[in-house]
Structures are given as C-alpha cells and as structure tokens.
C-alpha cells in the first residue's frame, strides 16, 4: 500500500518536536451548549428529525391503535429492525420510576437511531445528528386510537447522556448493575465506559439475555433481594417470569444485538467526542488547526484507529455465540459487499464478533462528517496497522490475510478514502 508523504505532518519523532519532555496535553473542556457548538440552536439533521418533518406534513402517518402498534409502525418508518430488541430492567433511564424486574424496558436500534419503549410509559428516541451527536426526543403518552402523541426534544437527558460517561458530549451510555425489585441498584459492574473492549463478564447486569450466549457466568437475568438476616442475595429473573412477555414485540433479548449495540455506542461516543474537540480547536485557530493541537490530534487518531480495527476486543465464550438468524439477516440488509460477498457486516461469532475487523460504522454519516484532517490521520494510522511489512504492533491481532481483505473492502466500498489509499 502506497503512503502519502504529506500525512507525516503529525508523525515527526518526539525528539524533533520537543514534546518528549512534556506531559500529555490537557484535553479542553467542552461546553456543548456554548459556541462554537451551540447544540441547542443547531437545526438537527438526524434520521428522526427527517421523519418528524414528514409526520407533521402528513406525508407519513403512524398507527396509533395502541402502544405496540405505534411502536411497530415507528420502527418501520425509521428502518429500525424489531429483531434488534434488547430488554433491561434496571432503573437507569428517564422513566426510572416505572422500570423494574416487573416492567422491563425495550431498546431497538439501527446504525444511527435508538428507540426505547416502556409498557405504560413513553417512547424515547436518541437519533444521531451527523455533526452534533445525540438528539433526544420524547413521545408523550398515547391515547389508544387517538391522534399522534405530542413529540418534543428533551433536555432532561443531559445529566447522564452528556456527563462523565460521554466526556461531556451528548452521547450514548450503557450500564451494568444489580437491580432490586424496585429497579434501584445494589451493585455496579461497569460505569462511564462503553465499547467492545469491556469484558463480557462485566456487562449485562440489569439486562435480560437470551439465545445461545454460552456464558457460564454472567450478571444477566439476575436481581438482588435484601434479607434482614444475611444482607442481600441474587435470584434469577428470566424474561417474562415476573411480567407478561406479550407486552413487548418479541419474547427475546438475544446476545448478538447486545454485542453489536455495545460496539456502536463505543464508536459513536469516540467519534463525537473527537468531532467536538476538532471543531473547538479549529475555531481557536481561526479556521486552521493550531500547532498546539498536534498531540491531541495524534491521541484521537490513535484511539479511533485502534477502536475501528477492534484492538482489545473482548473475548467471546470458548464456544462462541449463536446469533439470532433474523437479526443477522436484518442487520445485513444494507451491507456493502464485494463481488465475492465479503463485507464489513459479516459475522464470525466463534472467536470474535466480525469476520473482518474493521467497523461497518465507517459508512455512517457520523464518520463521514468528521473533520477531514482527523479522518485522514485515522486512515493513515489504519494503513500502518494493515500493511504487510512492519505493521504497527497495536494491530497484531489481525492476521495477514484478513488485513489484505480489509484493505480491499475499504478501497472498493468506502467513500472518502484519501487518494493515496486507492
């Protein structure tokens, strides 16, 4: 693979820059509501914003016969697969007062839109704007058979979705806790971290897990019960055991959507934290990146490149996993395969999540709208890791044949690659 000499702009040895004696740069504080970001004044261009315009014009109508029918028609209008359903019962949501082991919350998603539904509650939507990250929407309670409920943007989500877990940028979170019957948490297993690097044994607390996950030890499907004599103990709570499973669209919470979802939210949070930083540094440099931004750009590029190429991906169970065939089919509905069928959406599920370890999220608007200087630098780091001779040791997990296949897939299917890659 031919490399462009211009991309060595940010790769001078530290000894030549005098940075070797300096500490890591202090990451700027991001005030996402203030200039240059102006989150609240930004006109959203996310998927749901587009649907909302069509709903208000009458071009699209949703079926309001009942909660499930409304949800089904909404998912269809957003191209969100029903098979992506995940169920959780911890009170870690805007509607925490009604979420517990007796009333699970369902989540559905595609590459840029996330829909939450609680029986007896409201529909919540997080839709990813290509430049400003997560936009939050709420459907008010439905009157069955009545008009479409009032839909509004929510500013109540920022305490969690724009806090430490997302580095002060509106983003996506997932937690792993041990809920009690009330939904409140007794223990926390992971917090303020998202991504495919999190060991499976630290995930799934407060979530239902079904299908062939082959996990011998898991926090899934467990609730805590306090006892005056012995403190608390754990008890099994399988989907539908304490509530009517028919209140949801499916009786399942398959492990494969969980794993894909975790990869996506880790990708989105990293990309948008970088996007906000790049916008902020560019404005501080009056339209150009100042030299003081060099080390920050390098750190961002390293982190993104390694995440995109699945460095440090958590191990699957020894037996692999058995993914839901319906979800696999619907997840791959928009894949971009080569003539031989190879695509970044092909699953492995034996030793790793995907057959080719380069993220399909590169096709999203979130990635395509990222600052070009940073994006090109990430491509350069990826090229270093995917080359045949003297590859970066951070990518030793990818064998030579897989690297070759990834290079070809990206070259043939990914828009916006630098000319030197092609």
N, C-alpha and C positions, 0 to 999 in steps of 0.2 A: 504494500500500500504506500503510495506516494504522500509525503507530508509537506505541508506548505511552510516554508521558512518564516513567513510573516507571523505564524502562530507561535513563534518563540518569543513574542513580545513580552509575555508574562512568565517565561521559563528560564530567565537568567539565573545562574547559580547564586545562592545567597551571599557568597563571598564577594561577588561583584556588586551587590546592591547595598551591602552594609546591614542587611536585615538579620544576619545570623545572631547578632547580639541583642536584638530587640525581642520583646515579649510578643505573644500573639496579639493581633490587633483587637482593640475593644470594639465589639460589634455595636453599631449605632442603635440607639433606642428608636423603635418605630412607633410613631403616633399615627395610626392608620386613619383616624378621622380628620387629621390636620393636613395642610399642604406638605408635600406635593401630591399626596394620595387622595385626600378629600373623598373618603369612602362613602359618606352619607350623601354627598352631592353627585356622585358618579351615576350615570344612567346605565343600569345593568344591561348586559348583552348576553346573559346566560340562557340556557335552554328553557327554563321555566318562564323567564321574562318574555321570551318569544311566544310561548303558549298562552301566557296571560293576555297578551295583546289580542290573540286570536279568539280567546274566550270572550273578552269584552266587546269585540266587534261582532260576535255571533258566528264567526267563521267555523269555530269548533264548539261543540257542546258536550258536557259531561252528563252521565246518567246519575241522577240524584235519588233513585228509588230507595236506597238505603246505604249504610256506611260501606259495606263490602262492594256494592255495585259502583258507587262513586270511586272507591279506591281502584277497582279494576279498570274502569274507563280512564282514570287519571294516569295509571301506569302505562296503559296502551298509548295514550296521547303523548307521553314523554319517552316512549320506546324504552321503558324500564322492564326487564323480564320479571314476571311473577316468580319464576324459579330462583331468583336471587334472594328470596325471603330468608331472613335471619330473625330469630326470636330471642329477646332478652327480658329479664325480669328484675333487674336492679333499678333502683330509683335514681338514675343518673341522667335525668332529662328534664326539659322544661315542664313536662307533665308528671313529675315525680310523685305527686300525691295519689295518682291512680295506677302507677306501675308497681307491681309486686308479683310474687310467685303465683297469685291467683288471677293476675291480669297482665299477661306478657305484652310487650311492645314488639311490633314487627318492623323490620327495616328492609328496604328494597333499593337497588342501585343499578346504574349503568356507569359508563366511564366518567360522567360529569354531573350526575344528578342523584340525590339521595332522598328517599321518601320514608317517613316514619308514620306509623299508624298504631293508635292505642284504642282498643274497643271501648266505646263510651267516651272517647276523648276527641281530640282534634288531629287533623292531618298536618304533619310538619314536613317542610321541604328545605333541603340545602342544595342550591344549584350553583355550580362553579362559574363565576364570571371569568372570561379569559385573561383579564388584567388585574382584577381586584379581589379574586378569591371568592370565598363562600358568601353567598347572599341567602338570607334566611326568610322563609315565608311560612305563614300560618293560615290554614283554613279554619274558620270558626265552626262551631258545632252545626252539624247538618240536621235540618228538619226533614225527615224522610218524605220524599215525594215533592218537596218544596223547591224553591229556587236554589241556584248555586250559592253556597255559603260565602260570606264576606272573606276575601283573601287580602292579607296585608303583609308588608315586610315587618319583621320582628327585630327589635333592638334589645330584647331580653336575653339573647343567647350569648352576648359578648363576654359575660363573666367567665364562662367555660370555654367557648369557642374562639376567644381572642385573648386568651390568658397565657400562662406559662406553657401549657401543653402545645400551643401552636406558635410560640415565640412572639406573642403579641400581634399576630396577624390573623384575620378571620379565617378559620380553618376547620379541620375535621378531627374528632377525637374518638377514642375507644378506650374503655377501662376494663379492668378485671378485678372483681371484688367478690366477697362472700355476702350475699344479701340475707336479711332476715325476712320473716313473713311480711313485715311492714314495707319491705323494699330497701330499708336503710342498710348500711354496710357494716359488717363486723371486722372484716379483714380486707386489705388491698394487696393485690399481687403485681400489678403494673400500673403506672400512672405517668402522665406527662411524657409519654413516648409512644410513637406509632411506627409501624413498618414491619417488613418481612424478617428483620433481624431478631425480633423478640422471640425467645424460645417458646415452643408450644406449651410447655408446662407452666408458663406464666400467663397464658391467655385464657379466655373463655369463662372466667369467673363471673357469674350473673347472667350467662348466656345459656340457651339451650343448644345442644349439639346432637345431631342425628346422622345417620348414614354410616358408611364404613370408614370411620376415622382411625380405628386401630390404636387409639390412645389407651394405654393401660392405666395411666394416672392422669387425671385431668380435673380442673376446677369446674368444668361444665356440669350443668344439671344438678347443682348442689345448693342447698340453702342452710343457713345457720339457725339453730334453735338454742335459746338460752335456758339453762336449768339452774335453779337456785342452789342446788347441792354440788353441781360439778361444772359450773361455768357454761360453756356452750359446746354443742356437738353439731355434726353435719348430718344432713339427711338428703336422700335422693328426691329430686323433683323433676320427673320426666315431662316432656311436652304433653299437655292435656290432662295430667294427673290431678291437678287442682283447679282446672278450668275447662270450659268447653272448647275443644280444639277447632270446632267449626266456626268460631268467632273470627278465625283468620282464613286467609285464602288457601293455605296449604297446611298440612299437619307436620311439616318438616322444617328443620333448621340445619341444612346439610353443611358439612365441614368445608366443602370447596368454596362456596360463596364467602364464608368467613375468611379463608386464606387469601382469596382474590381481593376482597374488601380491605384487608389489612395492608396488602401491597399498595393498593391505590391511595389510601389515605396517607401512607408514608410518603409516597411520591408527591401528591398534591401539596402537602404541608411543606416539604422541602423546596419545591418549585416556587411556591408563592412567597415563602419567606425570602428566597433569593430575589424574586421579582420586586418585592417592596424595597429591599436593600439597594438593588441596582437603580431603581427609579430615584431613590433618595440620594444616592451618591452621584448620579448623573446631574441632578438639579444642583447639588452642591458644587459640582464642577462646571456649572453653566452650560450644560448640554454635552459635555465631554467627561469621561471618567478621569478623575484626578489621579496622579501617581500614587497618592496615599491610599487609593482603593485597590492597588495591585494585590496585596497579600490577601485581602478579603475575597477578591475575585478568585484567587487561586484556591482558597479554602472551600468556597462554594462549589467551584468546578470539580474539585476532588470528591467532595461529598456526593454531588449529583451523579457524577460518572460512576462511582462505585455502587451507588444505590441502583442506578439504571441497569447495571450489569450484574446485579444480585450478589455482590460481595457480602459475605457474612450472613447469607440467607440461613434462617433457622432450619434445622434438620427435621425431616419428616419421620414418622414412626418407621421402624425397621421393615414393616410390611407394606409401607407406602400408604396411600389412601385410596378409597373408591369414591370418585366424584359422581354426583348426580348426572346421569346422561342428558336429562332435559336442560339443566343449567349449562352443561358443556356445549350443547347444540346452540342454545340461545346466546351464550357468551360469544361464540364464534361466528354469529350471524353476520358481522361486519368486519371479519378479518381481512387482511390484505395478503393473500398467498402468492407465492411464485408459481410458475407453471408446474412445478413438481409438488405443489401443495404445501411447501414449507412456509410457516408464518410464525409471528411472534405470539400468536394466541394458541399455539399448540401446547397441550399439557404433557407433562411427564408423569407426575404423581407417584413415582416409585422412589426416587431419591431426592427430588426437588419438585417445585411447583410447575415450571415450564420447561419444555424440551430445549428451547433456545433462550438462554438467559440474557435477554435484552428486553426492556419493558415495552409492552404494547402502548403504554401511556405516552410514548413519544409521538403518537398520531393525534393526540388531543390538542384542542385549541390552547389549553393551559401551557403546554410545552411550546407550541408553535408561536405563541405571542411573547415568549420570554425574550428578554434583551439579547440582541444578536451577539454582542461581544462576549457575554457569558455563555450563550448557547454554543458558539463556535469553540470557545475554550473547553467546554464539556466534550464536544466532539473530538477535539484533539486528545484529551485525556482518555476517551474511549478508544481512539485509534491506537494509542500507546498500549493499552491493555489487550487489544485484539490482534496486534501484529504478530507475525510468526517468529521473528527474531528479536531477542532481548525484550520480551514484553514486560510490562510493569508487574512486579510480584504481587500486587494487590489483586490481580486477576488470574492467579494460578489455579483457581477453582474451575476455570473453563478450559477444557482440552482443545487441542489444535483444530480438530475437525469441526467442533462446534463454533470456534472463533471464525473459521472460514465461512461457515454457513450464516452466521450473524452478519458478517461484513456484506455478504451478497444480498441478504434480505434487506438490510438497511439501504444499500446502494440502489436496489431496484424498487423499493416501495416507500421510502421515507422522503417527503418533500422538504426542501430547505437545507439539505446537506451541503456543506461547502464544496466548491468545485474540485478542490484537491482530493476529496474523498472519492469522487466519481472518476 
